[in-house]
Amino acid sequence: MTILITGGTGFLGKRLGIALKNNHSVVLTGRNNKQNFQAQKFTGCPVLPMDISNIESVRDVFTEVKPNIVIHAAATKFVDLAERQPMECIDVNVVGSQSIARVSVEKNIEAVIGISTDKAAPPVRNTYGLSKAIMERLFCAMNGKAGTKFTCVRYGNVAWSTGSVLPIWKKMYEETGIIRSTGPEMRRFFFTVDEAVGLIVTALENIDYLQGKVLARQMKSAQIKDILTTWTNYKGGHWEKMEGRPGERNDEFLIGELELAHTSEKVFKDILHYVISFNEIASKPLSEVFSSENAERLSESGILKIINNPPIGEL
């Protein structure tokens, strides 16, 4: 089976390539050729240039690769950048996703998995979250219109991913011994890159059940202040609060209130998952929102495990 990964030069895309290449033929794509060369060296997977916001670029690569499966990980994901540069965010996250969907149907791709975010759950707070919410709706609505099966997986924060707080704090700490945070009062979901890869594998293995739906999994949250305090207690230095960024909020939702009636619980591999079907009422709907406020909290040992285990390779 040939799997094409958009955004294959990103933190998640590269590690997806490494995880899947032993059992499948994996091709990564990205629009920056310098990053393409680096990703090919890092993963051992072939990498092709592709700009998802240009549908002809997508067609050219799909024609050459002839993938069976597409994992759509390409995105502009920085919340503050999307607030300041919404055109870029919409071009990549909305128009780019539209290009992937259209060409996947044209080329009779077997299945497409879109990578989404907890910021897409209602109430949506920022442009980035809105763009990903549109991608979820687009992919789920495209399911059933042709032979291509569409699904999405909804993530929390992938620990140590590019642009996330941990590599930023690490750089601050190494340079000054001081970590500055925009939101010590905020709470966020955290899970490892291995868990992120596992969620995609679960979606692939259960595509017949999950087509037309969004898949999320139960995960733990942490208050940013607790991570900062644990870091400085064990490594030294100190932290301080800095001015906030546009588009942020104190808590994130994996399942929002408006989605409760459409969400059911499902166990895969002994892990509780949530399955959202936007236009169907669940037979046993979820009764309570699942947010970073009411989720089980990471213990101090769990926080330390994340802090002390950055993935191998460049961040």
URDA-V880062 format. One record per pair of residues at least 24 apart in sequence whose C-alpha atoms are under 10 Angstrom apart, sorted by the first residue. I is the first residue (numbers start at 1). J is the second residue. D is the distance in Angstrom with one decimal. If there is no record, write none. Layout:
BEGIN
<<I J D> <I J D>>
END
This chain:
BEGIN
<<1 25 6.1> <1 26 8.5> <1 67 7.6> <1 68 6.1> <1 69 7.7> <2 26 5.8> <2 27 7.6> <2 65 8.0> <2 66 7.5> <2 67 4.9> <2 68 5.3> <2 69 6.5> <2 70 8.7> <3 27 6.3> <3 28 8.5> <3 65 9.0> <3 66 9.0> <3 67 5.5> <3 68 6.1> <3 69 4.8> <3 70 5.7> <3 71 7.3> <3 111 9.8> <3 112 9.8> <4 28 5.9> <4 29 7.4> <4 47 9.6> <4 48 9.9> <4 61 9.4> <4 62 8.5> <4 65 7.7> <4 66 8.7> <4 67 5.9> <4 68 8.0> <4 69 6.3> <4 70 4.9> <4 71 6.3> <4 72 8.3> <4 112 9.6> <5 29 6.2> <5 30 8.9> <5 47 9.4> <5 67 9.6> <5 69 8.6> <5 70 5.9> <5 71 4.8> <5 72 6.0> <5 73 6.7> <5 74 8.2> <5 112 10.0> <5 113 9.6> <6 30 6.5> <6 31 9.4> <6 47 10.0> <6 48 9.8> <6 49 9.9> <6 50 8.1> <6 51 9.1> <6 52 7.9> <6 58 9.7> <6 70 7.6> <6 71 6.4> <6 72 5.0> <6 73 5.3> <6 74 5.1> <6 75 8.8> <6 100 9.0> <6 114 9.7> <7 31 8.2> <7 36 9.9> <7 50 9.1> <7 51 9.4> <7 52 9.0> <7 71 8.9> <7 72 7.0> <7 73 5.0> <7 74 3.6> <7 75 6.9> <7 76 9.7> <8 35 9.5> <8 36 8.2> <8 39 7.6> <8 40 9.5> <8 43 9.9> <8 45 9.6> <8 47 7.7> <8 48 9.3> <8 71 9.1> <8 72 8.9> <8 73 7.1> <8 74 7.3> <9 33 9.5> <9 34 9.7> <9 35 6.1> <9 36 6.0> <9 37 8.9> <9 38 7.9> <9 39 5.3> <9 40 8.3> <9 42 9.5> <9 43 9.5> <9 47 8.2> <9 48 10.0> <9 73 9.6> <9 74 8.8> <10 35 8.5> <10 36 9.5> <10 39 8.2> <10 73 8.3> <10 74 7.8> <10 75 9.4> <10 161 8.6> <10 162 7.6> <10 315 9.5> <11 39 9.5> <11 73 9.9> <11 158 9.4> <11 160 8.6> <11 161 5.7> <11 162 6.0> <11 163 9.6> <11 193 8.8> <11 311 9.8> <11 313 9.8> <11 314 8.8> <11 315 7.1> <12 73 7.6> <12 74 9.6> <12 115 10.0> <12 158 8.4> <12 161 7.2> <12 162 8.8> <12 193 7.0> <12 194 9.5> <12 196 8.0> <12 197 7.9> <13 39 9.1> <13 43 9.8> <13 71 8.8> <13 72 9.1> <13 73 6.5> <13 74 8.2> <13 197 9.3> <14 38 10.0> <14 39 6.5> <14 40 8.6> <14 42 7.6> <14 43 6.3> <14 44 9.6> <14 45 8.7> <15 39 9.8> <15 42 9.3> <15 43 7.6> <15 193 7.7> <15 194 8.4> <15 196 9.7> <15 197 7.7> <15 311 9.4> <16 43 9.2> <16 71 9.3> <16 73 9.7> <16 193 8.9> <16 194 8.9> <16 196 8.9> <16 197 6.1> <16 198 9.4> <16 200 8.8> <16 201 9.5> <17 42 9.8> <17 43 6.5> <17 44 8.5> <17 45 6.7> <17 46 9.6> <17 197 9.7> <18 42 8.8> <18 43 5.6> <18 44 7.8> <18 45 7.8> <19 43 9.4> <19 194 8.8> <19 197 7.6> <19 198 9.3> <19 201 9.6> <20 45 10.0> <20 197 9.1> <20 201 8.9> <21 45 7.3> <25 67 9.0> <25 68 9.9> <26 65 9.7> <26 67 8.9> <26 69 9.6> <26 70 9.9> <27 65 7.7> <27 67 8.6> <27 70 9.7> <28 71 9.7> <29 58 9.8> <29 61 8.7> <29 73 9.9> <29 74 8.8> <30 74 7.8> <31 57 9.8> <31 74 9.6> <42 313 7.9> <42 314 9.0> <51 92 8.6> <51 96 8.1> <51 99 9.8> <52 91 8.8> <52 92 6.7> <52 93 8.9> <52 94 9.9> <52 95 8.0> <52 96 4.6> <52 97 7.3> <52 98 8.8> <52 99 6.5> <52 100 7.0> <53 88 9.5> <53 90 9.3> <53 91 5.8> <53 92 5.4> <53 93 8.4> <53 94 8.6> <53 95 5.8> <53 96 4.2> <53 97 7.9> <53 98 8.5> <53 99 6.8> <53 100 9.0> <54 91 9.1> <54 92 9.3> <54 95 8.5> <54 96 7.3> <54 99 7.3> <54 100 9.8> <55 95 8.9> <55 96 7.7> <55 97 9.8> <55 98 8.6> <55 99 5.1> <55 100 7.7> <55 102 8.5> <55 103 7.7> <56 99 8.7> <56 103 9.2> <57 99 9.4> <58 96 9.1> <58 99 7.0> <58 100 7.0> <58 102 9.7> <58 103 7.1> <58 104 9.4> <59 99 8.7> <59 100 8.8> <59 102 9.4> <59 103 6.2> <59 104 8.9> <59 106 9.0> <59 107 8.6> <60 103 9.9> <62 100 9.6> <62 103 7.7> <62 104 8.1> <62 106 9.9> <62 107 7.5> <62 109 9.2> <63 103 9.6> <63 107 7.8> <66 107 7.9> <66 108 9.4> <66 109 8.2> <67 104 9.2> <67 107 8.9> <67 108 9.4> <67 109 6.7> <67 110 8.4> <67 111 9.5> <68 104 9.5> <68 107 9.5> <68 108 8.4> <68 109 5.4> <68 110 5.4> <68 111 7.0> <68 112 9.0> <68 148 9.8> <69 104 9.1> <69 109 6.3> <69 110 5.9> <69 111 5.1> <69 112 6.0> <69 113 8.1> <69 148 9.5> <69 149 9.5> <69 204 8.8> <70 100 8.6> <70 101 9.8> <70 104 8.0> <70 109 7.5> <70 110 8.4> <70 111 6.4> <70 112 4.8> <70 113 6.4> <70 114 8.5> <70 150 9.6> <71 100 9.8> <71 111 8.5> <71 112 5.9> <71 113 4.9> <71 114 6.2> <71 115 7.6> <71 151 9.9> <71 152 9.5> <71 200 8.4> <71 204 9.5> <72 96 9.7> <72 97 7.8> <72 100 7.8> <72 101 9.6> <72 112 7.1> <72 113 5.9> <72 114 4.8> <72 115 6.1> <72 116 9.3> <72 152 9.1> <73 97 9.7> <73 113 8.5> <73 114 6.5> <73 115 5.3> <73 116 8.3> <74 114 9.1> <74 115 8.2> <75 115 8.8> <75 116 9.3> <75 128 9.4> <75 131 9.6> <75 132 8.9> <76 128 7.8> <76 131 9.5> <76 132 9.8> <77 116 9.9> <77 117 9.3> <77 127 9.9> <77 128 6.4> <77 129 8.9> <77 131 9.7> <77 132 9.2> <77 162 9.9> <77 163 8.8> <78 127 9.9> <78 128 7.3> <78 162 9.8> <78 163 7.4> <78 164 8.8> <79 119 9.4> <79 125 9.9> <79 126 7.0> <79 127 7.4> <79 128 5.7> <79 129 8.1> <79 245 8.4> <79 246 7.6> <79 247 6.3> <79 248 7.5> <80 126 8.8> <80 127 9.0> <80 128 8.7> <80 244 9.9> <80 245 6.2> <80 246 5.6> <80 247 6.4> <80 248 8.2> <81 127 9.5> <81 128 8.8> <81 245 9.7> <81 246 9.0> <81 247 9.6> <82 126 8.1> <82 127 6.0> <82 128 5.8> <82 129 9.4> <82 131 9.5> <82 246 9.5> <82 247 8.8> <83 126 7.1> <83 127 6.0> <83 128 7.6> <83 245 9.6> <83 246 6.8> <83 247 6.8> <84 127 9.4> <84 246 8.7> <84 247 10.0> <85 127 9.5> <86 127 6.8> <86 128 8.3> <86 131 9.5> <89 127 7.7> <89 128 6.8> <89 130 9.9> <89 131 7.2> <89 132 9.7> <90 127 8.5> <90 128 8.4> <90 130 9.3> <90 131 6.4> <90 132 9.5> <90 134 9.9> <91 131 9.6> <92 131 9.1> <93 128 8.2> <93 129 9.9> <93 130 9.5> <93 131 5.8> <93 132 6.6> <93 133 9.7> <93 134 8.6> <93 135 7.1> <94 128 10.0> <94 130 9.4> <94 131 5.8> <94 132 7.5> <94 133 9.3> <94 134 6.8> <94 135 6.1> <94 136 9.9> <94 138 8.8> <95 131 9.5> <95 135 9.1> <96 135 9.3> <97 131 9.7> <97 132 9.3> <97 134 9.1> <97 135 6.2> <97 136 9.4> <97 138 8.1> <97 139 8.2> <98 134 9.8> <98 135 7.8> <98 138 7.5> <98 139 8.4> <98 142 9.9> <100 139 9.5> <101 135 9.6> <101 138 8.2> <101 139 6.9> <101 142 7.5> <101 143 9.6> <101 148 9.1> <101 150 8.6> <102 142 8.9> <104 146 9.8> <104 147 9.7> <104 148 7.0> <104 149 9.5> <104 150 9.7> <105 142 8.8> <105 143 9.6> <105 145 8.5> <105 146 6.5> <105 147 7.3> <105 148 6.0> <105 149 9.2> <106 146 9.0> <106 147 9.9> <106 148 9.3> <107 148 9.1> <108 146 8.0> <108 147 6.5> <108 148 6.1> <108 149 9.7> <109 146 9.8> <109 147 7.8> <109 148 5.6> <109 149 8.1> <109 150 9.8> <110 147 7.0> <110 148 5.0> <110 149 6.2> <110 150 8.8> <110 207 9.9> <111 143 9.5> <111 147 8.7> <111 148 5.4> <111 149 4.5> <111 150 5.8> <111 151 8.0> <111 204 8.2> <111 207 7.6> <111 208 9.5> <111 211 8.5> <112 139 8.3> <112 143 9.5> <112 148 7.3> <112 149 6.2> <112 150 4.9> <112 151 6.4> <112 152 8.2> <112 203 10.0> <112 204 9.0> <112 207 9.3> <112 211 9.1> <113 139 8.5> <113 149 8.5> <113 150 6.0> <113 151 5.0> <113 152 5.2> <113 153 7.2> <113 200 7.6> <113 203 7.6> <113 204 7.8> <113 207 9.0> <113 211 9.1> <113 214 9.6> <114 139 7.5> <114 140 9.7> <114 150 7.8> <114 151 6.3> <114 152 4.4> <114 153 6.3> <114 154 8.6> <114 200 9.2> <114 214 9.1> <115 151 9.0> <115 152 5.8> <115 153 5.3> <115 154 6.4> <115 155 7.5> <115 196 9.8> <115 200 8.4> <115 214 9.7> <115 215 9.9> <116 152 6.5> <116 153 5.7> <116 154 4.5> <116 155 6.0> <116 156 9.0> <116 214 8.9> <116 215 9.5> <116 216 9.5> <117 152 9.7> <117 153 7.9> <117 154 4.7> <117 155 4.6> <117 156 6.0> <117 157 8.2> <117 216 9.3> <117 252 9.7> <117 253 9.4> <117 254 8.0> <118 153 9.8> <118 154 6.0> <118 155 5.7> <118 156 5.5> <118 157 8.3> <118 188 9.5> <118 189 8.5> <118 216 8.9> <118 252 6.3> <118 253 5.7> <118 254 4.9> <118 255 7.9> <118 256 9.3> <118 291 9.0> <118 292 9.8> <119 154 9.0> <119 155 8.8> <119 156 8.3> <119 248 9.7> <119 249 9.8> <119 251 9.7> <119 252 6.5> <119 253 7.0> <119 254 7.9> <120 154 8.2> <120 155 9.6> <120 252 9.3> <120 253 8.4> <120 254 8.3> <120 255 9.4> <120 256 9.3> <121 154 8.9> <121 252 8.1> <121 253 5.8> <121 254 6.1> <121 255 6.0> <121 256 5.5> <121 257 8.9> <121 258 8.9> <121 259 8.1> <121 291 9.7> <122 252 9.2> <122 253 7.2> <122 254 8.7> <122 255 7.6> <122 256 4.9> <122 257 7.0> <122 258 6.7> <122 259 7.7> <123 252 9.0> <123 253 8.1> <123 255 9.8> <123 256 6.7> <123 257 8.1> <123 258 8.4> <124 247 9.7> <124 249 9.8> <124 252 9.2> <124 253 9.1> <124 256 9.2> <125 246 9.8> <125 247 6.2> <125 248 7.2> <125 249 7.2> <125 252 9.4> <126 246 8.3> <126 247 4.9> <126 248 7.4> <126 249 9.1> <127 247 7.7> <128 247 8.7> <129 247 9.4> <136 212 9.3> <136 213 8.5> <136 214 7.3> <136 278 9.5> <137 212 9.1> <137 213 9.2> <137 214 9.2> <137 277 9.9> <137 278 7.9> <138 212 9.8> <139 211 9.4> <139 212 7.2> <139 213 8.7> <139 214 9.4> <140 210 9.8> <140 211 7.4> <140 212 4.2> <140 213 5.9> <140 214 7.7> <140 277 8.3> <140 278 8.1> <140 279 9.6> <141 212 6.8> <141 213 9.2> <141 278 9.1> <141 279 9.3> <142 211 9.9> <142 212 7.7> <143 211 6.7> <143 212 5.2> <143 213 8.9> <144 211 8.6> <144 212 7.7> <148 211 9.2> <149 207 7.3> <149 208 7.8> <149 210 8.9> <149 211 5.5> <149 212 7.3> <150 207 8.1> <150 208 9.6> <150 210 8.3> <150 211 5.2> <150 212 5.7> <150 213 7.8> <150 214 9.4> <151 203 7.6> <151 204 9.1> <151 207 7.4> <151 208 9.7> <151 209 9.7> <151 210 6.3> <151 211 5.0> <151 212 5.4> <151 213 5.4> <151 214 5.9> <151 215 7.7> <152 200 8.8> <152 203 8.1> <152 210 8.6> <152 211 8.5> <152 212 8.2> <152 213 6.7> <152 214 4.7> <152 215 6.2> <152 216 8.7> <152 275 10.0> <152 276 9.7> <153 196 9.3> <153 199 7.2> <153 200 6.9> <153 202 9.6> <153 203 7.4> <153 210 9.8> <153 213 8.7> <153 214 5.6> <153 215 4.7> <153 216 5.8> <153 217 8.8> <153 275 9.4> <153 276 10.0> <154 196 9.5> <154 199 8.9> <154 200 9.8> <154 214 6.8> <154 215 6.1> <154 216 5.0> <154 217 8.0> <154 254 7.4> <154 255 9.5> <154 274 9.7> <154 275 10.0> <155 189 8.5> <155 190 8.9> <155 191 8.5> <155 195 9.8> <155 196 7.3> <155 199 8.8> <155 215 9.0> <155 216 6.7> <155 217 8.2> <155 219 9.5> <155 254 7.8> <156 188 7.4> <156 189 5.0> <156 190 5.8> <156 191 6.9> <156 192 9.7> <156 196 8.9> <156 216 9.0> <156 217 9.4> <156 218 9.9> <156 219 8.1> <156 220 9.4> <156 221 8.9> <156 252 8.4> <156 253 8.9> <156 254 7.5> <156 292 9.4> <157 188 7.1> <157 189 5.7> <157 190 4.8> <157 191 6.3> <157 192 8.4> <157 193 9.4> <157 196 9.4> <157 221 9.4> <158 189 8.5> <158 190 6.0> <158 191 5.3> <158 192 5.6> <158 193 5.8> <158 194 9.2> <158 195 8.6> <158 196 7.0> <159 189 9.5> <159 190 6.2> <159 191 5.9> <159 192 5.3> <159 193 6.6> <159 194 9.9> <159 196 9.6> <159 306 7.0> <159 307 8.6> <159 309 9.4> <159 310 7.9> <159 311 8.9> <160 190 9.9> <160 191 9.7> <160 192 8.1> <160 193 8.1> <160 306 8.5> <160 307 8.7> <160 309 9.0> <160 310 6.1> <160 311 7.3> <160 315 6.9> <161 192 9.2> <161 193 7.9> <161 310 9.3> <161 311 9.1> <161 315 6.8> <162 314 9.4> <162 315 5.9> <163 315 8.8> <164 315 9.9> <165 224 9.5> <166 227 9.6> <166 228 9.8> <166 306 9.2> <166 307 7.5> <166 310 8.8> <166 315 9.8> <167 307 9.8> <167 310 8.6> <167 315 6.9> <168 315 9.9> <169 228 9.0> <169 231 9.7> <169 239 9.6> <170 231 9.9> <170 307 9.3> <173 231 9.8> <173 232 9.3> <173 235 9.3> <173 236 9.2> <173 237 7.5> <173 238 8.7> <173 239 9.1> <174 237 9.8> <176 237 8.5> <176 238 9.8> <177 232 9.0> <177 235 9.3> <177 236 7.6> <177 237 4.8> <177 238 6.8> <177 239 8.5> <178 232 8.9> <178 236 9.2> <178 237 5.8> <178 238 5.2> <178 239 5.4> <178 240 7.4> <179 228 7.8> <179 231 9.5> <179 232 8.7> <179 237 8.0> <179 238 6.4> <179 239 4.5> <179 240 6.4> <179 241 8.5> <179 242 9.7> <180 228 9.2> <180 238 8.8> <180 239 5.6> <180 240 5.0> <180 241 5.6> <180 242 5.9> <180 243 9.3> <181 224 8.3> <181 225 8.7> <181 228 8.5> <181 239 7.4> <181 240 6.4> <181 241 5.0> <181 242 5.6> <181 243 8.1> <181 244 8.2> <182 224 9.5> <182 240 8.8> <182 241 5.8> <182 242 4.9> <182 243 5.5> <182 244 4.5> <182 245 6.9> <182 248 9.3> <183 223 9.2> <183 224 6.9> <183 225 7.9> <183 240 9.8> <183 241 7.0> <183 242 7.8> <183 243 8.4> <183 244 6.6> <183 245 9.0> <183 248 8.7> <183 249 8.8> <183 250 7.7> <184 223 7.0> <184 224 4.7> <184 225 4.3> <184 226 8.0> <184 227 8.8> <184 228 7.8> <184 229 9.7> <184 239 9.4> <184 240 8.6> <184 241 6.9> <184 242 9.4> <184 250 9.2> <185 223 6.5> <185 224 6.4> <185 225 6.2> <185 226 9.2> <185 241 9.7> <185 249 9.8> <185 250 6.8> <185 251 9.3> <186 222 8.5> <186 223 5.7> <186 224 5.7> <186 225 7.7> <186 248 9.1> <186 249 7.2> <186 250 4.3> <186 251 6.1> <186 252 9.0> <186 292 9.0> <186 293 9.2> <187 221 6.6> <187 222 5.5> <187 223 4.2> <187 224 5.9> <187 225 8.6> <187 226 9.5> <187 249 9.0> <187 250 6.1> <187 251 5.3> <187 252 7.3> <187 291 9.1> <187 292 5.6> <187 293 6.6> <187 294 9.9> <187 295 9.8> <187 297 9.4> <188 220 8.6> <188 221 5.3> <188 222 5.7> <188 223 6.5> <188 224 7.3> <188 249 9.9> <188 250 8.2> <188 251 6.4> <188 252 6.3> <188 253 9.0> <188 291 8.6> <188 292 5.5> <188 293 8.3> <188 295 9.7> <188 297 9.7> <189 218 9.6> <189 219 6.7> <189 220 5.8> <189 221 4.1> <189 222 6.5> <189 223 9.0> <189 251 9.0> <189 252 7.5> <189 253 8.8> <189 254 8.7> <189 291 8.3> <189 292 5.8> <189 293 9.4> <189 295 8.4> <189 296 9.7> <189 297 8.9> <189 298 9.2> <190 219 7.1> <190 220 6.4> <190 221 5.8> <190 222 7.3> <190 292 9.4> <190 297 9.8> <190 298 8.6> <190 303 9.4> <190 306 8.9> <191 218 9.9> <191 219 6.9> <191 220 7.5> <191 221 8.6> <191 306 8.5> <192 306 7.6> <192 309 9.6> <192 310 9.4> <192 311 9.1> <193 310 9.7> <193 311 8.1> <194 311 9.5> <195 219 9.7> <199 268 9.6> <199 273 9.4> <202 268 7.3> <202 269 8.4> <203 268 9.8> <206 268 9.1> <209 275 9.8> <210 275 7.6> <210 276 9.1> <210 277 9.0> <211 277 9.4> <212 276 9.0> <212 277 7.0> <212 278 8.6> <212 279 9.7> <213 262 9.9> <213 263 9.6> <213 275 6.5> <213 276 5.5> <213 277 4.9> <213 278 7.3> <213 279 9.5> <213 280 9.9> <214 263 9.2> <214 274 8.1> <214 275 5.7> <214 276 5.0> <214 277 6.7> <214 278 8.5> <215 254 10.0> <215 263 9.6> <215 265 9.9> <215 266 9.5> <215 273 7.0> <215 274 5.8> <215 275 4.8> <215 276 6.5> <215 277 9.2> <216 254 7.1> <216 255 8.4> <216 265 9.7> <216 266 9.9> <216 272 9.0> <216 273 5.7> <216 274 5.1> <216 275 6.5> <216 276 8.2> <217 254 8.5> <217 265 9.3> <217 266 9.1> <217 267 9.1> <217 268 9.3> <217 271 7.4> <217 272 6.1> <217 273 4.0> <217 274 5.7> <217 275 8.6> <218 254 8.7> <218 265 9.8> <218 267 10.0> <218 271 7.3> <218 272 5.7> <218 273 5.7> <218 274 7.4> <218 290 8.6> <218 295 8.4> <218 296 9.3> <219 254 9.3> <219 271 9.5> <219 272 9.0> <219 273 9.3> <219 290 9.7> <219 291 9.9> <219 292 9.1> <219 295 7.4> <219 296 7.7> <219 297 9.0> <219 298 9.2> <220 291 9.6> <220 292 7.6> <220 293 10.0> <220 294 9.5> <220 295 5.9> <220 296 5.1> <220 297 5.3> <220 298 5.7> <220 299 9.3> <220 302 9.6> <221 251 9.7> <221 252 9.5> <221 291 8.5> <221 292 5.3> <221 293 7.7> <221 294 8.6> <221 295 6.0> <221 296 6.3> <221 297 4.9> <221 298 5.9> <221 299 9.5> <221 303 9.9> <222 292 7.5> <222 293 8.8> <222 295 8.9> <222 296 8.5> <222 297 5.4> <222 298 5.6> <222 299 8.4> <222 300 9.7> <222 302 9.7> <222 303 8.1> <223 250 9.4> <223 251 9.3> <223 292 8.5> <223 293 8.8> <223 297 8.1> <223 298 8.8> <224 250 9.9> <226 298 9.4> <226 299 9.5> <226 300 8.2> <226 303 8.4> <227 298 9.4> <227 299 9.9> <227 300 8.3> <227 302 10.0> <227 303 6.4> <227 304 8.3> <227 306 9.6> <227 307 8.3> <228 303 9.7> <228 307 9.9> <229 300 9.9> <230 300 7.0> <230 301 9.3> <230 303 7.4> <230 304 7.2> <230 307 9.0> <231 300 9.9> <231 303 8.6> <231 304 7.6> <231 307 7.2> <231 308 9.2> <234 304 8.7> <250 292 8.9> <250 293 8.8> <251 291 6.8> <251 292 5.6> <251 293 6.2> <251 294 9.7> <252 290 8.9> <252 291 5.7> <252 292 5.5> <252 293 7.9> <253 289 7.4> <253 290 6.0> <253 291 4.1> <253 292 6.3> <253 293 8.5> <253 294 9.7> <253 295 9.7> <254 289 7.9> <254 290 5.7> <254 291 5.8> <254 292 8.0> <254 295 9.8> <255 286 8.9> <255 288 8.5> <255 289 5.5> <255 290 5.1> <255 291 6.9> <256 288 8.6> <256 289 5.3> <256 290 6.9> <256 291 7.7> <257 286 9.4> <257 287 9.0> <257 288 7.4> <257 289 5.5> <257 290 8.7> <257 291 10.0> <258 289 8.9> <259 285 9.2> <259 286 8.5> <259 288 9.9> <259 289 8.3> <260 284 9.9> <260 285 6.1> <260 286 5.1> <260 287 6.4> <260 288 7.0> <260 289 6.8> <260 290 9.3> <261 285 5.1> <261 286 6.5> <261 287 7.9> <261 288 9.9> <262 286 7.9> <263 287 9.1>>
END
